């Protein structure tokens, strides 16, 4: 830990020195787009800037995504405190970890409000999703079980991906526009093309279509070794339309289809894999121009993720298996604004539900045993009241009811609960907010956790046992934070933003899967090894930590920084929790030149070693690493733009904690975009 502090101090010192040197004599220019000033609705479903949100919230805007030219969602989320991702180099899916919680829906991942619930158990993450970063317009993140209004299970947090649309793509005076982007990556010989077209009819209708094609070979790690089976081919298509039939009304539709082709596994377990992901949604919103009691949203969605695999090696070569989940969901809520005397209220009342159907087929293997078929139905309702008692005192109170039903493996399970939330915010001075929150969350067991049953592969035999008595997880989170916003600290054109958060999340009946020892009943019954794998409730777990996120702009210069320190323990045994990520610091420094046509900058990410792992999991211990990335973009005019990103310029050889494969070594990315419209 002391080594991490030294590296952290050196990085911060170099950053301030860089900004100070570049700032001398620099032309003054106000920076308009500060990430912490971006509007978000994810925390309360009402618009607020991130810096004024009374929660651990963050936003990744499109500008940042374009700047770093990410290859996957893990790259998109670098620099967000308390957030990490787990990837398997030979599977392009991503699993998001927030404050040490991930898998089985502990983080509610959505694409424009549509839940992504796919899960296939194995040696990697238990719950991944597939999304091409080129399609993402903005990412909204809420950390902790404080977003009562976004459905069941989110005891870790909520991540919602908004996709590009015609209203943003078209200039105000354009009725049609199109663009073509090409990109080349030196490592893995990666190639990407992105074709976009959009049209507007009057002021009432706009639509956008996009097709992305990406192909990568297997990449080299920091030591120059090829990491086998890390290549892929991606084809993604997006259709999105908005229709405004009358004042206050908006009807939106979305269809997203993505196909990932890749090989996964090693040795005799190598498989050709095709994953097809579909998201379709329709939303109607009506904000009455005359009645503040009516601000209504109603949506329905369908998501489907199916993975088809063909064995390429070993005695079972040519055999096939598939995993599929289909989710139907709905989300309806209304926000009313009114006053009772001097007190202002914003009351949101809503209902949501989703239904998961999991189907697994593995005629000759064990895939259908550790990812069993089944059905899950979850319904919930909530009420939230945001009260402005005085200009300096705000209170948010909320209640959520959840009910779930599981069916599979000849058994069933159900449960329900009411979860409260209370937040108090104090603004003693303009630009300074303090808040405290107590919030509870509730996660129903997943189909796999309850119903997995059978015998593991004979190469390492043990028995999967179901647990129909598995209890839901309950989170009780206490959080304190401060939001600081100031302008004109050094010069008239500077701006500083800072969010600081401390949280203490106590988890009851936390669910973990482990291989236990000798069990005579299973030995005699199955005639195999005596080990037993079963998901069980841990009596109590505790996760606590500190997060900081800040930004500073002065003239044409900008800087951001993020830090997270998280610790988690099983209170029953005193053992560390396996899912806790190492301490991380990230900072970005940059400058806008030539009337904002040219942007130059870099990012430093420091990740500490993680040696706090449970007994028996010492193979997970990871070492510290430092990443340095550089970026440059040039926008000649509205029609032509160029981008260069140099990733991992130190060519670090490293493996992210809990990842299977080492990460990519040095890579240079070059992109060019041509856009035209009328």
C-alpha positions in Angstrom: 0.0 0.0 0.0 2.9 2.4 0.8 4.2 1.9 -2.8 0.8 2.8 -4.2 0.7 6.0 -2.1 4.2 7.0 -3.5 3.1 6.3 -7.1 -0.1 8.2 -6.5 1.7 11.2 -5.0 4.2 11.2 -7.9 1.4 11.1 -10.5 -0.6 13.9 -8.9 2.5 16.0 -8.6 3.4 15.5 -12.2 -0.1 16.4 -13.2 -0.2 19.7 -11.3 3.2 20.6 -12.7 2.0 19.9 -16.3 -1.1 22.0 -15.8 0.9 24.9 -14.2 3.6 24.9 -17.0 1.0 24.7 -19.8 -1.2 27.4 -18.2 1.5 30.1 -18.2 0.5 32.7 -20.7 -2.2 30.5 -22.2 -5.1 32.2 -24.0 -8.2 32.4 -21.9 -11.2 30.4 -22.9 -14.1 29.2 -20.8 -14.6 25.5 -20.8 -18.3 24.9 -21.4 -18.5 21.1 -21.2 -17.5 19.8 -17.8 -18.4 16.2 -17.1 -19.7 16.8 -13.6 -22.0 19.5 -15.0 -23.7 17.0 -17.4 -27.4 16.5 -16.8 -28.4 13.0 -15.5 -31.8 11.5 -14.6 -30.6 8.1 -13.4 -30.6 8.8 -9.6 -34.1 10.1 -9.2 -35.7 10.2 -12.7 -35.7 14.0 -12.5 -33.1 16.1 -14.3 -30.1 17.3 -12.2 -26.5 17.9 -12.9 -24.1 15.3 -11.6 -22.4 17.7 -9.3 -25.8 18.5 -7.6 -26.9 14.9 -7.3 -27.2 13.7 -3.7 -25.6 10.3 -4.5 -22.4 8.7 -5.8 -23.3 9.4 -9.5 -21.1 9.8 -12.6 -21.5 10.4 -16.3 -19.3 9.4 -19.3 -20.3 11.8 -22.1 -19.8 11.0 -25.8 -16.9 13.5 -26.0 -14.9 11.3 -23.6 -15.8 8.1 -25.4 -14.6 9.5 -28.7 -11.4 10.8 -27.2 -10.1 7.4 -26.1 -11.5 5.3 -29.0 -12.4 2.3 -26.7 -12.4 -1.3 -27.9 -14.8 -2.5 -25.3 -17.1 -1.3 -22.4 -14.3 -1.8 -19.9 -12.3 0.9 -21.7 -15.3 3.3 -21.6 -15.6 3.1 -17.8 -11.9 3.7 -17.0 -11.7 6.7 -14.7 -15.0 6.2 -12.9 -14.5 5.8 -9.1 -15.7 2.6 -7.5 -16.4 1.0 -11.0 -14.4 -1.8 -12.6 -15.1 -4.4 -15.2 -14.2 -8.1 -15.6 -13.5 -9.5 -19.0 -12.2 -12.8 -20.4 -9.9 -11.9 -23.3 -11.5 -14.5 -25.5 -15.1 -13.4 -24.8 -16.0 -9.8 -25.7 -18.7 -9.6 -23.0 -18.2 -7.3 -20.0 -19.3 -7.6 -16.4 -19.5 -4.4 -14.4 -18.4 -4.3 -10.7 -19.5 -1.4 -8.6 -18.2 -1.1 -5.0 -17.1 -4.7 -5.0 -20.5 -6.1 -6.1 -21.1 -7.8 -9.5 -22.7 -10.9 -11.1 -26.3 -12.2 -11.1 -27.8 -8.7 -11.4 -26.3 -7.0 -8.4 -25.5 -4.2 -10.9 -28.6 -3.4 -13.0 -27.1 -2.8 -16.5 -29.5 -1.3 -19.0 -29.5 -0.1 -22.6 -31.9 2.8 -22.7 -33.8 1.3 -19.7 -33.9 -2.3 -21.1 -32.3 -4.7 -18.6 -29.4 -6.9 -19.8 -29.8 -10.0 -17.7 -27.7 -12.6 -19.6 -25.7 -15.0 -17.5 -23.7 -18.1 -18.4 -21.8 -19.7 -15.5 -18.3 -20.9 -15.9 -14.8 -19.8 -14.8 -15.4 -16.1 -15.5 -18.0 -13.6 -14.6 -21.6 -14.7 -13.8 -23.4 -12.1 -15.9 -22.1 -10.3 -18.9 -23.6 -8.1 -21.7 -22.5 -7.2 -25.2 -22.5 -3.6 -26.5 -20.4 -1.9 -29.2 -18.9 1.3 -27.7 -19.2 3.1 -31.1 -23.0 3.2 -30.5 -22.9 4.7 -27.0 -23.9 8.4 -26.6 -23.7 8.6 -22.8 -23.3 6.4 -19.8 -25.1 7.2 -16.5 -23.8 5.5 -13.3 -25.3 5.4 -9.8 -23.2 3.6 -7.2 -24.8 1.8 -4.3 -28.4 0.6 -3.6 -29.8 4.2 -3.7 -31.6 4.2 -7.0 -34.9 2.8 -5.6 -36.7 3.6 -8.8 -34.7 1.4 -11.2 -36.0 -2.0 -10.4 -35.1 -5.0 -8.2 -31.7 -6.4 -7.5 -29.5 -3.3 -7.9 -27.7 -3.6 -4.5 -24.5 -2.6 -6.2 -25.7 0.1 -8.4 -27.2 1.1 -11.8 -25.5 1.6 -15.2 -27.7 2.9 -18.1 -26.3 3.3 -21.6 -27.9 5.9 -23.9 -27.4 5.3 -27.6 -26.7 7.9 -30.4 -29.8 9.3 -32.0 -30.9 11.6 -34.9 -31.6 14.7 -32.9 -27.9 14.8 -31.8 -26.4 13.7 -35.1 -28.2 16.3 -37.2 -27.3 20.0 -37.1 -30.2 22.3 -36.4 -30.5 23.4 -40.1 -30.1 19.9 -41.6 -32.8 17.5 -42.8 -30.5 14.7 -43.8 -26.9 13.8 -42.9 -24.5 10.9 -43.1 -21.0 10.0 -41.9 -18.4 7.4 -42.5 -15.8 6.5 -39.9 -12.8 4.2 -40.3 -10.3 3.2 -37.7 -7.2 1.1 -37.6 -5.5 -0.4 -34.5 -1.8 -1.5 -34.7 -2.1 -4.2 -32.0 -4.3 -7.1 -33.2 -4.5 -5.4 -36.6 -7.9 -4.1 -35.7 -10.2 -2.5 -38.3 -13.5 -0.7 -37.6 -16.0 1.0 -39.9 -19.0 2.9 -38.7 -21.7 4.2 -41.2 -24.4 6.5 -39.9 -27.3 8.1 -41.6 -30.1 10.3 -40.1 -33.1 12.3 -41.4 -35.5 14.8 -40.0 -39.1 15.6 -41.1 -40.2 18.9 -39.9 -39.9 19.3 -36.1 -41.9 16.2 -35.3 -39.8 13.3 -36.5 -36.2 12.2 -36.6 -34.6 8.8 -37.2 -31.1 7.4 -37.3 -29.5 4.2 -38.6 -26.0 3.0 -37.9 -24.0 -0.1 -38.9 -20.7 -1.0 -37.2 -18.3 -3.6 -38.4 -15.2 -4.5 -36.4 -12.6 -7.2 -36.8 -9.6 -7.9 -34.5 -6.9 -10.6 -34.6 -5.5 -12.0 -31.3 -3.6 -9.2 -29.5 -0.1 -9.1 -28.0 0.4 -8.6 -24.3 3.0 -6.2 -22.8 5.7 -8.9 -23.2 5.0 -9.2 -26.9 3.3 -12.6 -26.6 0.2 -13.4 -28.6 -2.7 -14.1 -26.3 -4.6 -16.9 -28.1 -8.2 -16.6 -29.2 -8.6 -13.0 -28.3 -9.7 -11.9 -31.7 -13.3 -11.3 -32.7 -15.6 -10.0 -35.4 -18.5 -7.8 -34.5 -21.4 -6.6 -36.6 -23.9 -4.2 -35.0 -26.9 -2.4 -36.4 -29.0 0.3 -34.7 -32.3 1.9 -35.7 -33.7 4.6 -33.6 -36.6 7.0 -34.2 -38.4 9.8 -32.3 -41.9 11.1 -33.1 -43.5 14.2 -31.5 -47.2 14.1 -32.4 -48.2 17.1 -30.2 -46.8 19.4 -27.6 -45.4 17.5 -24.6 -45.6 14.1 -26.3 -42.7 12.0 -27.4 -42.8 8.5 -28.9 -39.5 6.7 -29.2 -38.5 3.4 -30.7 -35.2 1.5 -30.7 -34.0 -1.7 -32.3 -30.4 -2.9 -31.7 -28.8 -6.1 -33.1 -25.3 -7.1 -32.4 -23.5 -10.3 -33.5 -20.1 -11.3 -32.0 -18.1 -14.2 -33.6 -15.1 -15.5 -31.7 -13.3 -18.5 -30.4 -13.3 -19.2 -26.7 -11.5 -21.7 -24.4 -8.1 -23.3 -24.5 -6.6 -26.7 -25.3 -9.2 -29.5 -25.7 -12.0 -27.2 -24.7 -11.8 -24.7 -27.6 -15.1 -23.6 -29.0 -16.3 -21.6 -32.0 -18.8 -19.1 -30.5 -21.5 -16.9 -31.9 -23.3 -14.5 -29.6 -26.4 -12.7 -30.9 -27.8 -9.9 -28.8 -31.1 -8.1 -29.5 -32.7 -5.1 -27.7 -36.0 -3.6 -28.8 -38.0 -1.0 -26.9 -40.8 1.5 -27.3 -41.4 4.5 -25.0 -44.1 7.2 -24.7 -43.6 10.2 -22.6 -46.0 13.0 -21.9 -45.1 16.1 -20.0 -48.2 18.3 -19.8 -47.4 21.9 -20.6 -50.4 23.0 -18.5 -50.5 20.6 -15.6 -47.4 20.1 -13.4 -49.0 17.0 -11.9 -48.5 15.0 -15.2 -45.1 14.0 -16.3 -45.7 10.5 -17.5 -43.4 7.8 -19.0 -44.5 4.3 -20.2 -42.1 1.9 -21.8 -41.9 -1.8 -22.8 -38.9 -3.7 -23.9 -37.6 -7.0 -25.1 -34.0 -8.3 -24.8 -32.5 -11.5 -26.0 -29.0 -12.9 -25.8 -28.1 -16.2 -27.3 -24.7 -17.9 -27.4 -24.2 -20.9 -29.8 -21.0 -22.9 -29.4 -19.4 -25.7 -31.4 -16.6 -27.8 -29.9 -13.5 -27.5 -32.1 -11.0 -29.8 -30.2 -11.0 -33.0 -28.1 -13.0 -36.1 -28.2 -16.3 -34.1 -28.2 -15.2 -32.1 -31.3 -18.3 -31.1 -33.5 -20.8 -31.2 -30.6 -22.9 -28.1 -30.0 -24.5 -26.3 -27.0 -26.4 -23.0 -26.6 -27.4 -20.6 -23.8 -30.2 -18.1 -24.2 -32.1 -15.7 -22.1 -35.2 -13.7 -23.2 -36.4 -10.8 -21.1 -39.7 -9.0 -21.4 -40.1 -5.9 -19.3 -42.2 -2.8 -18.6 -41.6 0.4 -16.8 -44.3 3.0 -16.0 -44.0 6.1 -13.8 -45.4 9.6 -13.3 -43.8 12.6 -11.7 -46.0 15.3 -10.1 -44.7 18.7 -9.0 -46.7 20.8 -6.4 -46.3 22.9 -3.3 -47.9 22.7 0.2 -47.4 26.1 1.6 -43.7 27.1 1.3 -42.6 23.4 0.8 -42.0 22.2 -2.8 -42.6 18.5 -3.7 -41.6 16.3 -6.6 -43.4 13.0 -6.2 -42.7 10.1 -8.5 -44.9 7.0 -8.4 -44.1 4.0 -10.6 -44.4 0.3 -11.4 -41.9 -2.0 -13.2 -41.8 -5.7 -14.0 -39.7 -8.1 -16.0 -39.8 -11.8 -16.9 -36.7 -13.9 -17.6 -36.8 -17.2 -19.5 -33.5 -19.1 -19.6 -33.0 -22.0 -22.0 -29.8 -24.1 -22.0 -29.1 -27.1 -24.2 -25.9 -29.1 -23.9 -26.6 -32.7 -24.9 -23.2 -34.2 -24.2 -21.7 -31.7 -21.7 -22.5 -30.1 -18.4 -23.4 -26.6 -19.5 -27.1 -27.1 -18.7 -26.2 -28.2 -15.2 -24.2 -25.1 -14.1 -26.5 -22.7 -16.1 -29.9 -24.4 -15.7 -33.1 -23.5 -17.6 -35.8 -21.8 -15.7 -38.1 -18.8 -15.4 -38.0 -15.8 -13.2 -40.7 -13.1 -12.7 -40.0 -9.9 -10.8 -42.5 -7.1 -10.1 -42.1 -3.9 -8.1 -43.6 -0.6 -7.3 -42.2 2.5 -5.7 -43.0 6.0 -4.5 -40.5 8.8 -4.0 -40.9 12.3 -2.7 -38.2 15.0 -3.2 -39.0 17.8 -0.8 -37.4 21.2 -0.8 -38.1 22.3 2.8 -36.0 25.5 2.6 -33.6 26.9 0.0 -30.8 25.1 1.9 -32.5 21.8 3.1 -33.7 19.0 0.8 -35.1 15.6 1.8 -35.7 12.6 -0.5 -37.8 9.8 0.9 -38.7 6.6 -1.0 -40.2 3.2 -0.5 -39.9 0.2 -2.9 -41.8 -3.1 -2.9 -40.4 -6.1 -4.7 -41.8 -9.6 -5.3 -40.2 -12.4 -7.2 -41.0 -16.0 -8.3 -38.5 -18.6 -9.6 -39.3 -21.9 -11.3 -36.9 -24.5 -12.6 -35.5 -28.0 -11.9 -38.9 -29.2 -10.6 -38.9 -26.7 -7.8 -39.9 -23.1 -7.2 -39.0 -20.2 -4.9 -40.5 -16.8 -4.1 -40.3 -13.8 -1.8 -41.1 -10.2 -1.3 -39.9 -7.1 0.7 -40.3 -3.4 1.2 -37.1 -1.4 1.0 -36.8 2.2 2.3 -34.6 5.1 1.4 -34.0 8.5 3.0 -31.6 11.2 1.9 -31.0 14.6 3.6 -29.1 17.3 1.7 -27.8 20.6 3.2 -26.5 23.5 1.2 -25.0 25.9 3.7 -23.2 28.0 1.0 -23.7 28.3 -2.8 -21.6 25.6 -4.4 -21.3 23.5 -1.3 -23.6 20.5 -0.5 -23.5 17.9 2.2 -25.7 14.8 2.2 -26.4 11.7 4.1 -28.3 8.6 2.9 -29.7 5.4 4.4 -31.0 3.0 1.7 -31.9 -0.6 1.5 -31.7 -2.9 -1.5 -33.1 -6.4 -2.2 -31.8 -9.0 -4.7 -33.7 -12.2 -5.5 -31.6 -15.3 -6.1 -30.9 -16.0 -9.8 -32.1 -19.1 -11.5 -28.6 -20.6 -11.6 -28.0 -19.9 -7.9 -31.1 -21.8 -6.9 -31.4 -24.6 -9.4 -27.9 -25.6 -10.6 -27.6 -29.4 -10.3 -25.5 -32.2 -11.7 -21.9 -33.5 -12.1 -18.9 -31.4 -13.2 -16.7 -32.4 -16.1 -14.9 -35.7 -15.3 -11.5 -34.1 -15.5 -12.3 -32.5 -12.2 -15.3 -34.2 -10.7 -17.6 -32.7 -8.1 -21.3 -32.3 -7.7 -23.5 -29.3 -8.2 -26.3 -29.2 -5.6 -29.4 -27.0 -5.9 -30.5 -24.8 -3.0 -34.2 -24.0 -3.2 -34.0 -22.6 0.3 -31.6 -19.9 -0.8 -32.6 -16.6 0.7 -32.6 -13.2 -1.1 -29.8 -10.7 -0.4 -30.5 -7.6 1.6 -28.2 -4.5 1.5 -28.3 -1.7 4.1 -26.2 1.2 2.9 -25.1 4.3 4.8 -23.5 7.0 2.7 -22.2 10.5 3.3 -21.0 12.8 0.6 -20.0 16.3 -0.3 -20.5 18.2 -3.6 -18.2 21.2 -4.2 -18.6 23.5 -7.1 -16.6 26.7 -7.6 -15.8 29.2 -10.4 -13.2 31.9 -10.7 -10.7 30.4 -8.1 -7.6 31.5 -9.9 -8.8 33.3 -13.0 -12.2 34.4 -14.2 -12.4 31.5 -16.6 -11.7 28.6 -14.4 -14.1 26.1 -12.8 -13.6 23.3 -10.2 -15.9 20.4 -9.3 -15.4 17.8 -6.6 -17.6 14.9 -5.3 -16.4 13.0 -2.2 -18.3 10.0 -0.9 -17.9 7.6 2.0 -20.1 4.5 2.1 -20.7 1.5 4.4 -22.8 -1.3 2.9 -23.9 -4.1 5.2 -25.1 -7.2 3.3 -27.3 -9.9 4.9 -27.6 -13.3 3.4 -25.0 -12.5 0.9 -24.8 -15.4 -1.7 -21.6 -17.1 -2.6 -20.8 -20.3 -4.4 -18.1 -22.5 -3.1 -16.8 -26.1 -3.4 -17.1 -27.7 0.0 -15.4 -30.8 1.3 -16.4 -34.5 1.8 -20.1 -35.3 1.6 -20.8 -39.1 1.7 -24.3 -38.8 0.4 -23.1 -37.2 -2.9 -20.2 -39.7 -3.2 -22.5 -42.8 -3.0 -25.3 -41.2 -5.1 -23.2 -40.0 -8.0 -20.2 -42.2 -7.8 -17.8 -39.3 -8.4 -15.5 -37.1 -6.3 -16.9 -36.0 -3.0 -16.6 -32.3 -3.5 -19.9 -30.3 -3.5 -20.5 -27.0 -5.2 -23.5 -25.1 -3.9 -24.6 -21.5 -3.6 -25.2 -20.6 0.0 -26.0 -17.6 2.1 -23.2 -15.9 4.0 -24.5 -14.7 7.4 -23.2 -11.1 6.9 -20.8 -9.2 4.8 -19.5 -5.7 5.0 -18.2 -3.4 2.2 -17.0 0.1 2.9 -14.9 2.7 1.1 -14.1 6.2 -0.1 -14.6 7.7 -3.6 -13.4 11.0 -5.0 -14.2 12.4 -8.5 -13.1 15.9 -9.5 -12.5 18.1 -12.5 -10.8 21.5 -13.1 -10.7 23.7 -16.2 -8.8 26.9 -16.8 -8.8 28.6 -20.2 -8.2 25.9 -22.8 -6.9 23.3 -20.2 -8.9 20.6 -18.5 -8.1 18.0 -15.9 -10.1 15.2 -14.2 -9.2 12.8 -11.4 -10.9 9.8 -9.7 -9.9 7.7 -6.8 -11.5 4.7 -5.0 -10.5 2.7 -1.9 -12.8 -0.2 -1.1 -12.5 -3.0 1.5 -14.9 -5.9 2.0 -15.1 -8.8 4.5 -17.2 -11.7 5.4 -18.1 -10.7 9.0 -18.9 -14.3 9.9 -15.4 -15.7 9.1 -13.3 -12.5 8.9 -12.2 -13.5 5.4 -11.9 -10.9 2.6 -14.6 -10.9 -0.1 -13.2 -12.2 -3.4 -15.1 -9.5 -5.5 -13.4 -6.5 -4.0 -11.3 -4.6 -6.6 -7.9 -3.0 -5.8 -7.4 0.7 -5.0 -7.4 2.8 -8.2 -6.4 6.3 -9.2 -6.9 7.8 -12.6 -6.2 11.3 -14.0 -6.7 12.9 -17.4 -5.0 16.1 -18.5 -5.6 17.9 -21.8 -5.6 21.2 -23.7 -7.8 22.6 -26.5 -5.9 24.5 -29.2 -6.5 26.3 -32.5 -10.0 27.5 -31.5 -10.9 24.1 -30.2 -10.1 22.3 -33.4 -7.1 20.4 -31.8 -7.2 18.6 -28.5 -4.1 17.0 -26.9 -3.8 15.1 -23.7 -3.1 12.0 -21.7 -4.4 9.8 -19.0 -2.5 8.0 -16.2 -4.2 5.0 -14.4 -2.6 3.5 -11.2 -4.0 0.2 -9.9 -2.7 -1.2 -6.7 -1.9 -4.9 -6.1 -4.7 -7.0 -4.6 -3.5 -9.6 -2.1 -6.6 -9.5 0.2 -8.2 -12.7 -1.1 -10.0 -15.5 0.7 -8.0 -18.5 1.9 -7.7 -20.9 -1.0 -8.0 -18.2 -3.7 -4.3 -17.2 -3.7 -4.2 -17.8 -7.4 -6.2 -14.6 -7.8 -3.6 -12.3 -6.3 -2.7 -9.5 -8.7 0.2 -7.1 -8.9 0.1 -3.4 -9.2 0.4 -1.7 -12.6 0.5 1.7 -14.2 -1.0 2.7 -17.5 -0.3 5.8 -19.6 -2.5 6.7 -22.6 -2.1 9.6 -24.9 -4.7 11.1 -27.2 -5.0 13.7 -30.0 -8.0 14.8 -32.1 -8.3 17.4 -34.8 -11.6 18.6 -36.1 -10.9 20.4 -39.4 -14.5 21.4 -39.8 -17.9 19.9 -39.4 -17.2 17.5 -42.3 -13.7 16.1 -41.5 -12.2 15.0 -38.2 -9.1 12.9 -37.2 -8.2 11.0 -34.1 -5.1 9.3 -32.7 -4.8 7.3 -29.4 -1.7 5.7 -28.0 -2.8 3.1 -25.4 -0.4 1.6 -22.8 2.6 3.5 -24.1 4.8 1.9 -21.4 3.8 -1.5 -22.8 3.0 -2.8 -19.4 2.5 -6.5 -19.1 -0.4 -6.8 -16.6 -3.6 -8.8 -15.9 -6.6 -7.1 -14.3 -7.8 -8.6 -11.1 -10.0 -11.6 -11.7 -9.5 -11.5 -15.4 -8.5 -14.8 -17.1 -6.0 -13.4 -19.7 -3.4 -10.7 -19.7 -4.4 -7.4 -21.1 -3.3 -5.8 -24.3 0.1 -4.2 -24.7 0.9 -1.0 -26.5 -1.5 -0.2 -29.3 -1.9 2.9 -31.6 -5.3 3.7 -33.0 -5.9 6.0 -35.9 -9.4 7.2 -37.0 -10.9 9.4 -39.7 -14.5 10.6 -40.0 -16.2 12.3 -43.0 -19.6 13.8 -42.5 -21.9 15.6 -44.9 -25.5 16.8 -44.7 -28.2 19.0 -46.2 
